[in-house]
């Protein structure tokens, strides 16, 4: 059975009434923070994820369907997925840090550099726009595939496909 408060929140979400966010925060923030803090132990990061969760809830408020899930279940999934995405993002940032002591970047002479590879942005311009946008978001803006999907409003599977095809096309340019 749906409570009166839940009905009111759903109604406000459908109308994009900002009061919905206040009510959601009042009634669900503690529970969602609990979900997030089971995944992320750093309190500051968990608070950031809670904020990101509420932003996603607001952006996707029109997508909520009461026939598919209870409101809390829908909110829980958004909070859980946002926390998991953050953990993955942090893990990727930590594993991709450059170790300057072991790097050979400073030992490369200018004739060892492949000049064709240095103009990747120029070659990127030869691709279809849909591939350019995805590659730019992922490689030049440092977004995760999930972040690019949300920011560009393109399904995650399409992001992955466009990345694969775009990289294959770039490979043809560099290795004809």
MARNUKOL-548085 format. One line per 3 residues: their letters; for each residue x, y, z of N, C-alpha, C, O, CB. Coordinates in nm, 2 decimals. Glycine has a CB too. Layout:
BEGIN
A	X,Y,Z,X,Y,Z,X,Y,Z,X,Y,Z,X,Y,Z; ...
***
This chain:
BEGIN
XXX	0.08,-0.12,0.00,0.00,0.00,0.00,0.09,0.12,0.00,0.19,0.13,0.07,-0.10,0.00,0.12; 0.05,0.22,-0.08,0.13,0.34,-0.10,0.08,0.45,0.01,-0.04,0.47,0.02,0.12,0.40,-0.24; 0.17,0.51,0.08,0.14,0.61,0.18,0.10,0.74,0.11,0.13,0.76,-0.01,0.25,0.63,0.28
XXX	0.03,0.82,0.18,-0.02,0.95,0.13,0.10,1.04,0.09,0.10,1.11,-0.01,-0.11,1.02,0.23; 0.21,1.03,0.17,0.33,1.11,0.14,0.39,1.06,0.01,0.43,1.14,-0.07,0.43,1.09,0.26; 0.40,0.93,0.00,0.46,0.88,-0.13,0.37,0.92,-0.25,0.43,0.95,-0.35,0.47,0.72,-0.12
XXX	0.24,0.91,-0.24,0.15,0.96,-0.35,0.18,1.10,-0.38,0.19,1.14,-0.50,0.01,0.93,-0.31; 0.19,1.18,-0.28,0.22,1.33,-0.30,0.35,1.35,-0.37,0.36,1.43,-0.46,0.22,1.40,-0.16; 0.45,1.28,-0.32,0.59,1.29,-0.38,0.58,1.25,-0.53,0.64,1.32,-0.62,0.69,1.21,-0.31
XXX	0.52,1.14,-0.56,0.51,1.09,-0.70,0.43,1.19,-0.78,0.47,1.22,-0.90,0.44,0.95,-0.70; 0.33,1.25,-0.73,0.25,1.35,-0.80,0.34,1.47,-0.83,0.33,1.52,-0.94,0.12,1.39,-0.72; 0.41,1.51,-0.73,0.50,1.63,-0.75,0.61,1.60,-0.85,0.65,1.69,-0.93,0.56,1.67,-0.62
XXX	0.66,1.48,-0.85,0.77,1.44,-0.94,0.71,1.45,-1.09,0.78,1.49,-1.18,0.82,1.30,-0.91; 0.59,1.40,-1.10,0.53,1.40,-1.24,0.51,1.54,-1.29,0.52,1.56,-1.41,0.39,1.33,-1.23; 0.49,1.63,-1.20,0.47,1.77,-1.24,0.60,1.85,-1.24,0.60,1.97,-1.27,0.37,1.84,-1.15
XXX	0.71,1.79,-1.21,0.84,1.85,-1.20,0.84,1.97,-1.10,0.90,2.07,-1.12,0.89,1.91,-1.34; 0.76,1.94,-0.99,0.75,2.04,-0.88,0.87,2.02,-0.79,0.90,1.91,-0.74,0.62,2.03,-0.81; 0.95,2.13,-0.77,1.07,2.12,-0.69,1.05,2.09,-0.54,1.14,2.05,-0.47,1.14,2.26,-0.69
XXX	0.92,2.10,-0.50,0.89,2.06,-0.36,0.91,1.91,-0.35,0.94,1.86,-0.23,0.74,2.09,-0.33; 0.91,1.83,-0.46,0.93,1.69,-0.45,1.07,1.65,-0.40,1.08,1.56,-0.32,0.91,1.62,-0.59; 1.17,1.73,-0.44,1.30,1.70,-0.39,1.32,1.73,-0.24,1.38,1.65,-0.17,1.41,1.79,-0.47
XXX	1.25,1.83,-0.20,1.26,1.86,-0.05,1.19,1.75,0.03,1.25,1.70,0.13,1.18,1.99,-0.02; 1.08,1.70,-0.02,1.01,1.59,0.05,1.10,1.46,0.04,1.11,1.39,0.14,0.87,1.57,-0.01; 1.15,1.43,-0.08,1.23,1.32,-0.10,1.35,1.32,0.00,1.38,1.22,0.07,1.29,1.30,-0.24
XXX	1.42,1.44,0.01,1.53,1.45,0.10,1.49,1.43,0.24,1.55,1.36,0.32,1.59,1.59,0.08; 1.38,1.49,0.28,1.33,1.48,0.42,1.30,1.34,0.46,1.33,1.29,0.57,1.20,1.57,0.44; 1.23,1.26,0.37,1.18,1.13,0.40,1.28,1.02,0.37,1.28,0.91,0.43,1.05,1.10,0.33
XXX	1.37,1.04,0.27,1.45,0.93,0.22,1.60,0.95,0.23,1.68,0.85,0.21,1.42,0.90,0.08; 1.65,1.07,0.26,1.80,1.10,0.26,1.87,1.01,0.35,1.98,0.95,0.31,1.82,1.24,0.29; 1.82,0.99,0.47,1.90,0.91,0.57,1.91,0.76,0.52,2.01,0.70,0.53,1.83,0.91,0.70
XXX	1.80,0.71,0.47,1.80,0.57,0.42,1.89,0.55,0.30,1.97,0.46,0.29,1.66,0.52,0.38; 1.89,0.65,0.21,1.98,0.64,0.09,2.12,0.66,0.13,2.21,0.60,0.07,1.94,0.75,-0.01; 2.15,0.75,0.23,2.28,0.77,0.28,2.33,0.63,0.34,2.45,0.60,0.32,2.29,0.88,0.38
XXX	2.24,0.56,0.41,2.28,0.43,0.46,2.32,0.33,0.35,2.42,0.26,0.37,2.17,0.38,0.54; 2.25,0.33,0.24,2.28,0.25,0.13,2.42,0.28,0.07,2.50,0.20,0.05,2.17,0.26,0.02; 2.44,0.41,0.05,2.56,0.46,0.00,2.68,0.43,0.09,2.79,0.39,0.04,2.55,0.61,-0.03
XXX	2.66,0.45,0.22,2.77,0.44,0.31,2.81,0.29,0.33,2.92,0.26,0.38,2.74,0.50,0.44; 2.73,0.20,0.29,2.77,0.06,0.30,2.87,0.02,0.18,2.94,-0.07,0.19,2.64,-0.04,0.29; 2.86,0.11,0.08,2.95,0.09,-0.04,3.07,0.18,-0.03,3.18,0.14,-0.07,2.87,0.11,-0.17
XXX	3.05,0.30,0.02,3.16,0.40,0.02,3.18,0.44,0.17,3.09,0.49,0.23,3.12,0.53,-0.06; 3.30,0.41,0.22,3.32,0.44,0.36,3.37,0.58,0.39,3.36,0.63,0.50,3.43,0.34,0.41; 3.43,0.65,0.29,3.47,0.78,0.31,3.35,0.87,0.32,3.27,0.88,0.22,3.56,0.83,0.19
XXX	3.33,0.94,0.43,3.21,1.02,0.46,3.19,1.13,0.36,3.08,1.16,0.32,3.21,1.07,0.60; 3.30,1.20,0.32,3.28,1.31,0.23,3.24,1.26,0.09,3.16,1.32,0.03,3.42,1.39,0.22; 3.30,1.15,0.05,3.27,1.10,-0.08,3.12,1.05,-0.08,3.05,1.07,-0.18,3.36,0.98,-0.12
XXX	3.08,0.99,0.03,2.94,0.94,0.04,2.84,1.05,0.04,2.74,1.04,-0.02,2.93,0.86,0.18; 2.88,1.16,0.10,2.79,1.28,0.09,2.78,1.33,-0.05,2.67,1.37,-0.10,2.85,1.39,0.19; 2.89,1.33,-0.12,2.89,1.38,-0.26,2.80,1.28,-0.35,2.73,1.33,-0.43,3.04,1.38,-0.32
XXX	2.81,1.15,-0.32,2.73,1.06,-0.39,2.58,1.08,-0.36,2.50,1.06,-0.45,2.78,0.91,-0.36; 2.55,1.11,-0.24,2.41,1.13,-0.20,2.36,1.25,-0.28,2.25,1.25,-0.33,2.40,1.16,-0.05; 2.44,1.36,-0.29,2.40,1.47,-0.37,2.39,1.44,-0.52,2.29,1.48,-0.58,2.51,1.59,-0.36
XXX	2.48,1.36,-0.57,2.47,1.31,-0.71,2.34,1.23,-0.73,2.28,1.24,-0.83,2.59,1.23,-0.75; 2.31,1.15,-0.63,2.19,1.07,-0.64,2.07,1.16,-0.65,1.98,1.13,-0.73,2.18,0.98,-0.51; 2.06,1.26,-0.57,1.94,1.35,-0.58,1.93,1.42,-0.71,1.82,1.45,-0.76,1.94,1.45,-0.46
XXX	2.05,1.46,-0.76,2.05,1.52,-0.90,2.00,1.42,-1.00,1.91,1.46,-1.09,2.19,1.57,-0.93; 2.04,1.30,-1.00,1.99,1.20,-1.09,1.84,1.17,-1.07,1.77,1.15,-1.17,2.07,1.07,-1.07; 1.80,1.17,-0.95,1.66,1.15,-0.92,1.58,1.26,-0.99,1.48,1.23,-1.06,1.63,1.14,-0.77
XXX	1.62,1.38,-0.97,1.55,1.50,-1.03,1.55,1.49,-1.18,1.45,1.51,-1.25,1.61,1.63,-0.98; 1.67,1.46,-1.24,1.68,1.46,-1.38,1.59,1.35,-1.45,1.54,1.36,-1.56,1.83,1.43,-1.43; 1.58,1.24,-1.37,1.50,1.12,-1.42,1.37,1.11,-1.36,1.30,1.00,-1.38,1.58,1.00,-1.40
XXX	1.32,1.21,-1.30,1.19,1.21,-1.23,1.07,1.17,-1.32,0.98,1.10,-1.28,1.16,1.34,-1.16; 1.08,1.21,-1.45,0.97,1.17,-1.54,0.97,1.02,-1.58,0.87,0.97,-1.63,0.99,1.26,-1.67; 1.09,0.96,-1.55,1.10,0.82,-1.59,1.04,0.72,-1.48,1.03,0.60,-1.50,1.24,0.78,-1.61
XXX	1.02,0.78,-1.36,0.96,0.69,-1.26,0.83,0.63,-1.30,0.74,0.71,-1.34,0.96,0.76,-1.12; 0.81,0.50,-1.28,0.68,0.44,-1.31,0.64,0.35,-1.19,0.70,0.25,-1.16,0.70,0.34,-1.44; 0.54,0.40,-1.13,0.49,0.33,-1.01,0.44,0.19,-1.03,0.43,0.11,-0.94,0.37,0.41,-0.94
XXX	0.41,0.16,-1.16,0.36,0.02,-1.19,0.48,-0.08,-1.19,0.46,-0.20,-1.19,0.29,0.02,-1.32; 0.60,-0.02,-1.21,0.72,-0.11,-1.22,0.79,-0.13,-1.09,0.85,-0.24,-1.06,0.82,-0.05,-1.32; 0.79,-0.03,-1.00,0.86,-0.04,-0.87,0.80,0.06,-0.77,0.75,0.17,-0.81,1.01,-0.01,-0.89
XXX	0.82,0.03,-0.65,0.78,0.12,-0.54,0.88,0.24,-0.55,0.99,0.22,-0.59,0.78,0.06,-0.40; 0.84,0.35,-0.50,0.93,0.47,-0.50,1.06,0.44,-0.43,1.17,0.48,-0.49,0.86,0.59,-0.43; 1.06,0.38,-0.31,1.19,0.36,-0.24,1.28,0.27,-0.32,1.40,0.29,-0.32,1.16,0.31,-0.10
XXX	1.22,0.17,-0.39,1.30,0.07,-0.47,1.37,0.15,-0.58,1.49,0.13,-0.61,1.21,-0.04,-0.52; 1.30,0.24,-0.64,1.35,0.32,-0.75,1.46,0.41,-0.70,1.57,0.42,-0.76,1.24,0.40,-0.82; 1.44,0.47,-0.59,1.54,0.56,-0.53,1.66,0.48,-0.48,1.78,0.52,-0.50,1.48,0.63,-0.41
XXX	1.64,0.36,-0.42,1.75,0.27,-0.38,1.84,0.24,-0.50,1.96,0.25,-0.48,1.69,0.15,-0.31; 1.78,0.20,-0.61,1.86,0.16,-0.73,1.94,0.27,-0.78,2.06,0.25,-0.81,1.76,0.11,-0.84; 1.89,0.39,-0.78,1.97,0.51,-0.82,2.08,0.53,-0.73,2.20,0.55,-0.77,1.88,0.63,-0.83
XXX	2.06,0.53,-0.60,2.16,0.55,-0.50,2.27,0.44,-0.51,2.39,0.47,-0.51,2.10,0.56,-0.36; 2.23,0.32,-0.52,2.32,0.21,-0.52,2.41,0.22,-0.65,2.53,0.20,-0.64,2.24,0.07,-0.52; 2.34,0.24,-0.76,2.42,0.25,-0.89,2.51,0.37,-0.89,2.63,0.36,-0.94,2.32,0.25,-1.01
XXX	2.47,0.48,-0.83,2.56,0.59,-0.83,2.68,0.57,-0.74,2.79,0.61,-0.77,2.48,0.72,-0.77; 2.66,0.50,-0.63,2.77,0.46,-0.54,2.87,0.37,-0.61,2.99,0.38,-0.60,2.72,0.40,-0.41; 2.81,0.27,-0.68,2.90,0.17,-0.75,2.98,0.24,-0.86,3.10,0.22,-0.88,2.81,0.05,-0.81
XXX	2.91,0.33,-0.93,2.98,0.41,-1.04,3.09,0.49,-0.98,3.20,0.50,-1.04,2.88,0.50,-1.11; 3.07,0.55,-0.86,3.17,0.63,-0.80,3.29,0.54,-0.75,3.41,0.58,-0.77,3.12,0.70,-0.67; 3.27,0.43,-0.70,3.37,0.33,-0.66,3.46,0.30,-0.78,3.58,0.30,-0.78,3.32,0.21,-0.59
XXX	3.39,0.26,-0.89,3.46,0.23,-1.02,3.54,0.35,-1.07,3.66,0.33,-1.11,3.36,0.18,-1.12; 3.48,0.46,-1.06,3.55,0.58,-1.11,3.68,0.61,-1.03,3.78,0.64,-1.08,3.46,0.71,-1.11; 3.66,0.60,-0.90,3.78,0.62,-0.81,3.88,0.52,-0.83,4.00,0.55,-0.83,3.74,0.62,-0.66
XXX	3.84,0.39,-0.85,3.94,0.28,-0.87,4.01,0.31,-1.00,4.13,0.29,-1.01,3.86,0.15,-0.88; 3.94,0.35,-1.11,4.01,0.38,-1.23,4.11,0.49,-1.22,4.21,0.49,-1.28,3.90,0.41,-1.34; 4.07,0.60,-1.15,4.16,0.71,-1.13,4.29,0.67,-1.06,4.40,0.71,-1.09,4.09,0.83,-1.06
XXX	4.27,0.58,-0.96,4.38,0.54,-0.88,4.48,0.45,-0.96,4.60,0.46,-0.95,4.34,0.47,-0.75; 4.42,0.36,-1.04,4.50,0.27,-1.12,4.57,0.34,-1.24,4.66,0.28,-1.30,4.42,0.15,-1.16; 4.51,0.45,-1.28,4.56,0.52,-1.40,4.66,0.63,-1.37,4.70,0.70,-1.46,4.45,0.57,-1.48
XXX	4.70,0.64,-1.24,4.79,0.75,-1.21,4.93,0.72,-1.26,4.97,0.60,-1.26,4.80,0.76,-1.05; 5.00,0.82,-1.31,5.13,0.80,-1.38,5.23,0.79,-1.27,5.24,0.87,-1.18,5.16,0.91,-1.48; 5.32,0.69,-1.28,5.43,0.68,-1.19,5.55,0.74,-1.26,5.62,0.68,-1.34,5.46,0.53,-1.15
XXX	5.58,0.87,-1.22,5.69,0.94,-1.29,5.82,0.87,-1.27,5.90,0.87,-1.37,5.70,1.08,-1.23; 5.85,0.81,-1.16,5.98,0.75,-1.14,6.01,0.64,-1.24,6.12,0.62,-1.28,5.99,0.69,-1.00; 5.90,0.57,-1.28,5.92,0.45,-1.37,5.88,0.49,-1.51,5.88,0.40,-1.60,5.84,0.33,-1.32
XXX	5.84,0.61,-1.53,5.80,0.65,-1.67,5.92,0.68,-1.76,6.02,0.73,-1.72,5.71,0.78,-1.66; 5.90,0.64,-1.88,6.01,0.66,-1.98,5.97,0.79,-2.07,6.04,0.81,-2.17,6.03,0.54,-2.07; 5.87,0.86,-2.04,5.83,0.97,-2.12,5.94,1.07,-2.13,5.96,1.13,-2.24,5.71,1.04,-2.05
XXX	6.02,1.10,-2.02,6.12,1.20,-2.03,6.25,1.15,-2.10,6.34,1.23,-2.12,6.16,1.24,-1.89; 6.25,1.02,-2.13,6.37,0.96,-2.20,6.35,0.95,-2.35,6.44,0.91,-2.42,6.40,0.83,-2.14; 6.23,0.99,-2.40,6.20,0.97,-2.54,6.26,1.09,-2.62,6.24,1.21,-2.58,6.05,0.96,-2.57
XXX	6.33,1.06,-2.73,6.38,1.17,-2.81,6.27,1.20,-2.91,6.18,1.13,-2.94,6.51,1.13,-2.88; 6.29,1.32,-2.97,6.18,1.37,-3.06,6.17,1.28,-3.19,6.06,1.27,-3.24,6.21,1.51,-3.11; 6.28,1.21,-3.23,6.27,1.13,-3.35,6.20,0.99,-3.31,6.17,0.92,-3.40,6.40,1.11,-3.41
XXX	6.19,0.96,-3.19,6.12,0.84,-3.15,5.97,0.86,-3.14,5.89,0.76,-3.14,6.17,0.79,-3.01; 5.92,0.98,-3.14,5.78,1.01,-3.14,5.71,0.99,-3.27,5.77,1.03,-3.38,5.75,1.15,-3.09; 5.60,0.92,-3.28,5.52,0.91,-3.40,5.44,1.04,-3.42,5.35,1.06,-3.35,5.43,0.78,-3.40
XXX	5.49,1.12,-3.52,5.42,1.25,-3.54,5.28,1.23,-3.58,5.20,1.32,-3.55,5.50,1.32,-3.65; 5.24,1.12,-3.64,5.10,1.10,-3.69,5.01,1.09,-3.57,4.90,1.13,-3.57,5.09,0.98,-3.77; 5.06,1.03,-3.46,4.98,1.00,-3.34,4.96,1.13,-3.26,4.86,1.15,-3.20,5.04,0.90,-3.25
XXX	5.05,1.23,-3.28,5.04,1.35,-3.20,4.92,1.44,-3.25,4.88,1.52,-3.17,5.17,1.43,-3.21; 4.87,1.42,-3.37,4.77,1.50,-3.42,4.63,1.42,-3.42,4.56,1.43,-3.51,4.80,1.55,-3.56; 4.61,1.35,-3.31,4.49,1.27,-3.30,4.36,1.35,-3.31,4.26,1.30,-3.37,4.49,1.19,-3.17
XXX	4.36,1.47,-3.26,4.24,1.55,-3.27,4.21,1.59,-3.41,4.09,1.59,-3.45,4.26,1.68,-3.19; 4.31,1.61,-3.49,4.29,1.63,-3.64,4.23,1.51,-3.70,4.13,1.52,-3.78,4.42,1.67,-3.71; 4.28,1.39,-3.67,4.23,1.27,-3.73,4.09,1.24,-3.68,4.00,1.18,-3.75,4.32,1.15,-3.70
XXX	4.07,1.27,-3.55,3.93,1.25,-3.49,3.83,1.33,-3.57,3.71,1.28,-3.58,3.93,1.30,-3.34; 3.87,1.44,-3.63,3.77,1.52,-3.71,3.73,1.45,-3.84,3.63,1.49,-3.90,3.84,1.65,-3.74; 3.80,1.35,-3.88,3.77,1.27,-4.00,3.66,1.17,-3.97,3.60,1.11,-4.07,3.89,1.20,-4.06
XXX	3.63,1.14,-3.85,3.53,1.05,-3.81,3.39,1.11,-3.82,3.38,1.23,-3.81,3.55,0.98,-3.67; 3.29,1.02,-3.82,3.15,1.07,-3.81,3.13,1.15,-3.68,3.20,1.11,-3.58,3.04,0.96,-3.82; 3.05,1.25,-3.67,3.03,1.33,-3.55,2.99,1.24,-3.43,3.04,1.27,-3.32,2.93,1.44,-3.58
XXX	2.91,1.14,-3.45,2.86,1.06,-3.34,2.98,0.99,-3.27,2.97,0.96,-3.15,2.76,0.96,-3.39; 3.08,0.95,-3.35,3.20,0.88,-3.29,3.29,0.98,-3.22,3.35,0.96,-3.12,3.27,0.80,-3.40; 3.30,1.10,-3.29,3.38,1.21,-3.23,3.34,1.25,-3.09,3.42,1.26,-3.00,3.38,1.33,-3.32
XXX	3.21,1.26,-3.08,3.15,1.31,-2.95,3.18,1.21,-2.84,3.22,1.25,-2.73,3.00,1.33,-2.96; 3.16,1.08,-2.87,3.19,0.98,-2.77,3.33,0.97,-2.73,3.37,0.97,-2.61,3.14,0.84,-2.82; 3.42,0.97,-2.83,3.57,0.96,-2.80,3.62,1.08,-2.73,3.70,1.07,-2.64,3.65,0.94,-2.94
XXX	3.57,1.20,-2.77,3.61,1.32,-2.70,3.57,1.32,-2.55,3.64,1.35,-2.47,3.54,1.44,-2.77; 3.44,1.28,-2.53,3.39,1.27,-2.39,3.48,1.17,-2.30,3.51,1.20,-2.19,3.25,1.23,-2.38; 3.51,1.06,-2.36,3.58,0.95,-2.28,3.73,0.98,-2.27,3.78,0.96,-2.16,3.56,0.82,-2.35
XXX	3.79,1.03,-2.37,3.94,1.04,-2.37,3.99,1.18,-2.34,4.09,1.20,-2.27,3.99,1.00,-2.50; 3.91,1.28,-2.38,3.96,1.42,-2.36,3.89,1.49,-2.24,3.95,1.58,-2.18,3.94,1.50,-2.49; 3.78,1.44,-2.21,3.71,1.50,-2.09,3.72,1.40,-1.97,3.68,1.44,-1.86,3.56,1.53,-2.12
XXX	3.77,1.28,-1.99,3.79,1.19,-1.88,3.67,1.13,-1.82,3.67,1.08,-1.70,3.87,1.26,-1.78; 3.56,1.12,-1.89,3.43,1.07,-1.84,3.44,0.91,-1.84,3.51,0.86,-1.93,3.31,1.12,-1.92; 3.37,0.85,-1.75,3.35,0.71,-1.76,3.24,0.69,-1.87,3.17,0.78,-1.91,3.30,0.65,-1.62
XXX	3.22,0.56,-1.91,3.12,0.53,-2.01,2.98,0.57,-1.96,2.90,0.62,-2.03,3.13,0.39,-2.06; 2.96,0.54,-1.83,2.83,0.57,-1.77,2.81,0.72,-1.76,2.70,0.77,-1.79,2.83,0.51,-1.62; 2.91,0.79,-1.72,2.90,0.94,-1.72,2.87,1.00,-1.86,2.79,1.09,-1.87,3.02,1.00,-1.66
XXX	2.94,0.95,-1.96,2.92,0.99,-2.10,2.77,0.96,-2.14,2.71,1.04,-2.20,3.02,0.93,-2.19; 2.73,0.84,-2.10,2.59,0.80,-2.14,2.49,0.90,-2.08,2.40,0.95,-2.15,2.56,0.66,-2.09; 2.51,0.94,-1.95,2.42,1.03,-1.89,2.43,1.17,-1.94,2.33,1.24,-1.97,2.44,1.03,-1.74
XXX	2.55,1.22,-1.96,2.58,1.36,-2.00,2.53,1.38,-2.15,2.47,1.48,-2.18,2.73,1.39,-1.99; 2.56,1.28,-2.23,2.52,1.29,-2.37,2.38,1.24,-2.40,2.33,1.26,-2.51,2.62,1.22,-2.46; 2.32,1.18,-2.30,2.18,1.13,-2.31,2.18,1.02,-2.42,2.09,1.03,-2.51,2.08,1.24,-2.33
XXX	2.27,0.93,-2.42,2.28,0.83,-2.52,2.29,0.70,-2.44,2.36,0.69,-2.34,2.41,0.84,-2.61; 2.21,0.59,-2.48,2.22,0.47,-2.40,2.36,0.41,-2.39,2.44,0.43,-2.48,2.13,0.36,-2.47; 2.39,0.35,-2.27,2.52,0.30,-2.24,2.57,0.20,-2.35,2.69,0.21,-2.39,2.52,0.23,-2.11
XXX	2.49,0.12,-2.40,2.53,0.02,-2.51,2.57,0.09,-2.63,2.66,0.05,-2.70,2.41,-0.07,-2.54; 2.50,0.20,-2.66,2.53,0.28,-2.78,2.67,0.35,-2.76,2.75,0.36,-2.86,2.42,0.39,-2.81; 2.70,0.40,-2.64,2.83,0.46,-2.61,2.94,0.36,-2.64,3.04,0.39,-2.70,2.83,0.51,-2.46
XXX	2.92,0.23,-2.59,3.02,0.13,-2.60,3.04,0.10,-2.75,3.15,0.08,-2.80,2.98,0.01,-2.53; 2.93,0.09,-2.83,2.94,0.05,-2.97,3.01,0.16,-3.05,3.09,0.14,-3.13,2.80,0.03,-3.03; 2.97,0.29,-3.02,3.03,0.40,-3.09,3.18,0.41,-3.06,3.26,0.45,-3.14,2.96,0.53,-3.06
XXX	3.22,0.38,-2.93,3.36,0.39,-2.89,3.43,0.28,-2.97,3.54,0.31,-3.03,3.37,0.36,-2.74; 3.38,0.16,-2.98,3.45,0.05,-3.05,3.46,0.08,-3.20,3.57,0.06,-3.25,3.37,-0.08,-3.03; 3.36,0.13,-3.26,3.36,0.16,-3.40,3.46,0.28,-3.43,3.54,0.28,-3.52,3.22,0.19,-3.46
XXX	3.45,0.38,-3.34,3.53,0.50,-3.36,3.68,0.46,-3.34,3.76,0.51,-3.42,3.50,0.60,-3.25; 3.72,0.38,-3.25,3.85,0.34,-3.23,3.90,0.25,-3.35,4.01,0.26,-3.39,3.87,0.26,-3.10; 3.81,0.17,-3.40,3.85,0.09,-3.52,3.87,0.18,-3.64,3.97,0.15,-3.71,3.73,-0.01,-3.55
XXX	3.79,0.29,-3.65,3.82,0.38,-3.76,3.95,0.46,-3.75,4.02,0.48,-3.84,3.70,0.48,-3.77; 3.98,0.50,-3.62,4.11,0.57,-3.60,4.22,0.47,-3.62,4.33,0.51,-3.68,4.11,0.62,-3.45; 4.21,0.35,-3.59,4.31,0.25,-3.62,4.34,0.24,-3.76,4.46,0.22,-3.80,4.27,0.11,-3.56
XXX	4.24,0.25,-3.85,4.26,0.24,-3.99,4.34,0.36,-4.04,4.42,0.35,-4.13,4.12,0.24,-4.07; 4.33,0.48,-3.98,4.40,0.60,-4.01,4.55,0.58,-3.98,4.64,0.61,-4.06,4.34,0.72,-3.94; 4.58,0.52,-3.86,4.71,0.51,-3.81,4.78,0.38,-3.86,4.91,0.38,-3.88,4.71,0.51,-3.66
XX	4.71,0.28,-3.90,4.76,0.16,-3.95,4.69,0.12,-4.07,4.61,0.02,-4.07,4.76,0.05,-3.84; 4.71,0.19,-4.18,4.63,0.16,-4.30,4.65,0.02,-4.36,4.59,-0.01,-4.46,4.66,0.26,-4.41
***
